[in-house]
Amino acid sequence: MDDTLLRLRGLTKAYPGVVANDDVSFDIGASEIHALLGENGAGKSTLVKMIFGLVQPDKGEMVLEGKPYAPSKPSDARQSGVAMVFQHFSLFNALDVAENVALGMETPPPLRDLARQIREVSEAYGLPLDPRRTVGTLSAGERQRVEIIRCLLQEPRLLIMDEPTSVLTPQEVEILFQTLLKLKSEGTSILYISHKLEEIRTLCDEATILRLGKNVGTCTPRDVTARQMAEMMVGSSFAAPEVRGGEAGDVLLECRALELPAPGAFGTPLRELSLEVRSGEVLGIGGVAGNGQDELLSALSGERLAPAGAIWFKGEDISRKGPVARRALGVLSAPEERLGHAAAPNMSLTENAVLTAARRKELVSGGFIDWAAAKGFAEEVIARFDVRTPGPGVAARALSGGNLQKYVVGREILQDPSVLVVNQPTWGVDAAAAAAIRQALLDLAGQGAAIICISQDLDELMEVSDRFAALNEGRLSRAVPVAELDIEKIGLMMGGAHDMEVAHAAG
């Protein structure tokens, strides 16, 4: 008896200037959790889009449960028993859970009946949800539950999950894994995409590795190390970040009881938030998404102005200075949302270099842009941070998410900031690129800069930070030396399950 659920044979998809998938073939077994691995730009997203009917292959075929499978749109995939939970949630904040779920169904039942189904399914799979809660009031983990329940109501044979744990605490990850294992035991197959290789080793039965659009091999994750999988992905070995030595210097940036109202109906107010970061130090700030990370970065970057006396740089009150003035002083930032916030989608990489580096890299003279200098700086970022792109004239939106992330972070680091505030520096970035970005942050701190690293990746925070603080509902805990913490304690701090002692600047 054939125990294969989905066969992929010779799938090929090309776009102008790049072959995203090149003759990709592999099988996904029935009741199997199958990992799809690859560095940024390897072709993972294009492949799952073909499986889900968002993109049509140029060549090749798919066979689902022994029958030809060629979805022309997502509704075809859903009707065939294929569901997908995307990395970026597609939910409407102003609607409640049941209304959001209904929008994703072809023929939704009456809302009262749907609410009952949501309660039953969510409780059965250990993902409790109140169908009447407004989505804008939910945490990131709860929003992901909405997406998963929406899929489970379709009773899928194959569930595709793209970076499902990027916004979860360790405790939420454990709940998610229990849910996925229950689905597997009931006969559902799962195609699981993640850059967190230890998760792959814990959860997945088989793994297929893509490199430059080709299938370069398969492995059984539990039989290999995370480093071996990472090296299969990149085709070579790479060094783990080297932690620098030395003591932290003078305080460069300080917040004193920072208070800011929420920027909108579903934002998070900052409450009595105090911190300090010193020359040569990395301050790691963890927290589940939606607890004030974006708001904190906006306050520190000058996008939102704080009350006088709240933010100080080298002893100067900069609370009322905007982003341009702060950048001139040396306070730089890289926000989480790379496309639309950190980079203008339709502008070229050269133009995006000018947007933030005009003054510090002297790219404007007498009111005119020095395009040769701007192109040179963009090329330097591309070369130093291994950004996979045909050149600096390419629009930002044409890059894969991970490559744009490398460009955005590299653009700020190469401006030699005194203080760099970065939110999710390696989000959606493969293992080798993540190691390179983390090393660049550590090197910058080694040169005397102060780094504030806001991240939901606990391994990352443990690797690069000297001290750690947790952000919860806009409040910041006391910063604790990383040497005194473990992953479990940090996870509890992120979830607010501790005394959220607000840090006050040292006298």
Secondary structure as UniProt FT lines:
FT   STRAND          4..15
FT   TURN            16..17
FT   STRAND          18..29
FT   TURN            30..31
FT   STRAND          33..38
FT   TURN            40..41
FT   HELIX           44..51
FT   TURN            52..53
FT   STRAND          59..64
FT   TURN            65..66
FT   STRAND          67..69
FT   HELIX           74..79
FT   TURN            80..81
FT   STRAND          82..85
FT   TURN            93..94
FT   HELIX           97..103
FT   HELIX           111..124
FT   TURN            125..126
FT   TURN            131..132
FT   HELIX           135..137
FT   HELIX           140..152
FT   TURN            153..154
FT   STRAND          158..162
FT   TURN            164..167
FT   HELIX           170..185
FT   TURN            186..187
FT   STRAND          189..193
FT   HELIX           197..203
FT   STRAND          206..211
FT   TURN            212..213
FT   STRAND          214..219
FT   HELIX           221..223
FT   HELIX           226..234
FT   STRAND          251..260
FT   TURN            265..266
FT   STRAND          270..278
FT   TURN            279..280
FT   STRAND          282..286
FT   TURN            289..290
FT   HELIX           293..301
FT   TURN            308..309
FT   STRAND          311..313
FT   TURN            314..315
FT   STRAND          316..317
FT   TURN            319..320
FT   HELIX           323..329
FT   STRAND          331..334
FT   TURN            340..342
FT   TURN            345..346
FT   HELIX           349..357
FT   TURN            358..362
FT   STRAND          364..365
FT   TURN            366..367
FT   STRAND          368..369
FT   HELIX           371..384
FT   TURN            385..386
FT   TURN            392..393
FT   HELIX           396..398
FT   HELIX           401..413
FT   TURN            414..415
FT   STRAND          419..423
FT   TURN            425..428
FT   HELIX           431..446
FT   TURN            447..448
FT   STRAND          450..455
FT   HELIX           458..464
FT   STRAND          467..472
FT   TURN            473..474
FT   STRAND          475..477
FT   STRAND          480..481
FT   HELIX           482..484
FT   HELIX           487..494
FT   TURN            495..496
//
